[in-house]
Amino acid sequence: MTWNWQQPDWPRFSWRKERLEQAEERFLVGGGVVLGAVSHLDDESRKRLTVEVMTEEAVTSSEIEGEILDRESVQSSIRRELGLQAEERRASPAERGMAEMMVALYQAWNEPLDEATLCSWHEMVMRGRRDLRQIGGYRTHAEPMQIVSGKVYDPTVHFEAPPSSRVPGEMDAFLDWFTRTGPTGPEPLPALTRAGAAHL
């Protein structure tokens, strides 16, 4: 199997712009509707909505990774991180870390993305983990990083990432691309197109 990072044109993706234009248009219209609606809310309602959206994002993002977080604990932690009144709830390190990361994203969404920021987010979201060798930095192990399923003796490899030795260079290239394609960069991309390419 040839992985995306083994393709000769990696990471210069190509796509049919016209196939994404309708989705981009719907996204912009929907975003405008939300911003318009939010502008009519009072300050307290706006704060509640912000916390609710951040909580939903934190919980569903964690579910995608196979970690189930307690919604109320995450929400309480987000409220505390924002300096808002919050009920006293016992939160796990993972719930507190995810809340801290969501607030960091919310407060600094328009700041340049760099390695230090990525590493600090990783430290936050991995808070309390004892099973990882590298937290807050790029991996350095020699064995391949794979996404697998199935039986231990007969696994199915769904993806294999670039070797650890390539990660710093790949990340430098990604951060440069991310800066260039941002709204104020020299090669801006529409939001959904940029998000899709970034995920790849």
C-alpha positions in Angstrom: 0.0 0.0 0.0 1.3 3.5 -0.9 0.3 6.1 1.7 -0.5 9.7 1.0 2.9 10.9 2.2 4.6 8.4 -0.2 3.0 9.9 -3.3 5.4 11.7 -5.6 3.5 15.0 -5.4 3.1 15.0 -1.6 1.9 17.3 -0.1 0.9 19.3 -3.1 -2.8 18.3 -3.3 -5.0 19.0 -6.3 -8.8 19.2 -6.3 -11.6 20.3 -8.4 -12.5 23.7 -7.0 -15.9 23.8 -8.6 -17.0 20.7 -6.6 -16.3 22.5 -3.4 -17.8 25.9 -4.3 -21.4 25.1 -3.2 -20.3 23.7 0.1 -18.1 26.7 0.7 -21.1 29.0 -0.1 -23.4 27.1 2.2 -20.8 27.3 5.0 -20.4 31.1 4.5 -24.1 31.7 4.5 -24.6 29.5 7.6 -21.8 31.2 9.4 -23.3 34.6 8.5 -26.7 33.5 9.9 -25.0 32.3 13.2 -23.0 35.5 13.6 -26.1 37.6 12.9 -28.1 35.7 15.5 -25.4 35.8 18.1 -25.1 39.6 17.7 -28.6 39.9 19.0 -27.9 37.9 22.2 -27.2 39.6 25.5 -23.8 39.1 27.1 -24.8 36.3 29.4 -26.6 34.4 26.6 -23.5 34.8 24.4 -21.3 33.4 27.1 -23.6 30.4 27.6 -23.7 29.7 23.9 -19.9 30.0 23.6 -19.4 27.5 26.5 -22.0 25.1 25.0 -20.3 25.1 21.5 -16.9 24.6 23.1 -18.2 21.8 25.2 -19.8 20.0 22.3 -16.6 20.3 20.2 -14.5 19.0 23.1 -16.7 16.0 23.8 -17.3 15.0 20.2 -13.6 15.4 19.3 -12.6 13.1 22.1 -15.3 10.6 21.1 -13.7 10.4 17.6 -10.4 9.4 19.3 -12.2 6.8 21.4 -12.2 8.7 24.7 -15.5 9.4 26.4 -15.5 12.5 28.6 -18.2 13.6 31.1 -20.0 16.5 29.4 -20.9 18.3 32.6 -17.3 18.1 33.9 -15.9 19.4 30.7 -18.4 22.3 30.7 -17.7 23.2 34.3 -13.9 23.1 33.5 -14.4 25.4 30.4 -16.4 27.8 32.5 -13.7 27.9 35.1 -11.0 28.4 32.4 -12.9 31.4 31.1 -13.2 32.9 34.6 -17.0 32.3 34.7 -19.0 30.9 37.6 -19.1 27.1 37.5 -20.5 24.4 39.7 -17.9 22.4 41.6 -17.6 19.1 39.7 -14.8 16.6 39.9 -13.1 16.5 36.6 -10.5 14.0 35.3 -7.1 15.3 34.1 -8.3 14.5 30.5 -11.5 16.6 31.0 -9.5 19.5 32.5 -6.9 19.3 29.8 -9.4 19.3 27.0 -11.2 22.3 28.5 -7.9 24.1 28.8 -7.1 23.4 25.2 -10.6 24.6 24.0 -10.2 27.8 25.8 -6.7 28.3 24.5 -8.0 27.8 21.0 -10.9 30.2 21.6 -8.7 32.9 23.0 -5.9 32.7 20.5 -7.8 31.6 17.3 -6.2 34.4 15.2 -2.6 34.0 16.4 0.0 32.4 14.1 0.3 28.6 14.4 3.7 27.4 15.4 5.4 24.3 16.9 5.3 25.6 20.4 1.6 26.1 20.2 1.0 22.6 18.8 3.2 21.1 21.6 1.4 23.0 24.3 -2.0 21.8 23.0 -0.7 18.3 23.0 0.4 18.7 26.6 -3.1 19.9 27.5 -5.1 17.3 25.7 -2.8 14.4 27.0 -2.9 15.6 30.6 -2.9 12.7 33.0 -1.7 10.1 30.4 1.1 7.8 31.6 1.2 5.4 28.7 2.9 7.8 26.2 6.6 8.3 25.8 6.4 11.7 24.2 4.0 14.4 25.4 4.3 17.9 24.2 6.7 17.1 21.3 7.0 15.2 18.1 7.4 11.4 18.3 10.9 10.0 18.1 10.5 6.2 18.3 11.9 4.0 15.5 8.9 1.7 15.1 6.2 2.8 12.6 3.1 4.7 13.9 0.1 2.9 12.5 -3.7 2.9 12.8 -4.7 -0.7 13.0 -7.7 -2.9 13.8 -8.5 -6.6 14.0 -6.8 -9.4 15.9 -3.3 -8.9 17.3 -1.9 -11.8 15.3 -3.6 -10.6 12.1 -4.1 -6.8 12.2 -5.4 -4.7 9.4 -3.2 -1.6 8.9 -5.4 1.3 7.9 -2.7 3.9 7.8 1.0 4.2 8.5 2.4 7.7 9.2 5.8 9.0 8.0 8.8 7.8 10.0 9.6 9.8 13.2 12.8 11.1 11.5 10.6 12.9 8.9 8.1 14.4 11.3 10.0 17.7 12.1 10.5 18.5 8.4 6.9 17.5 7.5 5.6 19.7 10.4 7.7 22.7 9.3 6.3 22.3 5.8 2.8 22.1 7.2 3.1 25.1 9.4 4.5 27.1 6.4 1.6 26.0 4.2 -0.9 26.8 7.0 0.4 30.3 7.2 0.5 30.9 3.5 -3.1 29.6 3.0 -4.6 31.6 5.9 -7.1 34.4 5.3 -4.3 37.0 5.4 -1.6 34.8 3.8 -0.3 35.2 0.2 -2.2 32.1 -1.0 -5.5 32.2 0.9 -7.8 29.2 0.5 -11.5 29.0 1.3 -12.2 27.7 4.8 -13.5 24.2 4.1 -11.0 23.6 1.4 -8.2 24.6 3.7 -9.6 22.5 6.6 -9.9 19.4 4.3 -6.3 19.8 3.0 -5.0 20.3 6.5 -6.6 17.1 7.7 -5.0 15.2 4.9 
